[in-house]
Amino acid sequence: MSDENNNLEIIQDNQTDESKNSDKANSNVSVLKFALIIIAIFLGTFAAVYTIVDMTMYKMGMQPFKILTNEFNKAVDDEFKYMKTSSSTPVKVETKDKDYVVTINMKSFGNDEDNFDVEITEKGIQIKGMYLRSKDGEKKENLFYQNIIFPVLIDSEKVKKDIRGNKMVLTIPFKESADKENRF
């Protein structure tokens, strides 16, 4: 008899625990529903107020949102217009017989080689470009960074630099050594 009573007590305890867990789950669901309702009310109110303000301003001949949009588009278009005049990447690398030819387009950087910092090691080349310009009282800057690692060692002491119009051409010879030793 006492075993049956113990079993009944265990079953009742399990049922009590299950009802507590379901109460917690129901309260979590209630809190989530409440939060979603508040968010929906906020978004609906915001959309309604935005529409009413926009319609009222439009009837009065004022279009602040359109003015802001036009100003933003104008600023973006001016920046992209300048970017379209330059190449997307100012560096082109070609492999010739026993050397690499690196061509740097300086047009976006004021056609001035002083706006570039070129560091050459025996494994590669690091190019940094920076150009600050003022237009209509507004300062703009062009920044560029590219690190090129060559598959063969290069002779950094025999690099030749040549300026051709708005391009800086660097001729970088391979290091003279056995082909297998030269690769890393």
Secondary structure, 3 states (H helix, E strand, C coil): CHHHHHHHHHHHHHHHHHHHHHHHHHHHHHHHHHHHHHHHHHHHHHHHHHHHHHHHHHHCCCCHHHHHHHHHHHHHHHHHHHHHCCCCCCEEEEECCCEEEEEEECHHHCCCHHHEEEEECCCEEEEEEEEEEEECCEEEEEEEEEEEECCECECHHHCEEEEECCEEEEEEEECCCCHHHHEC
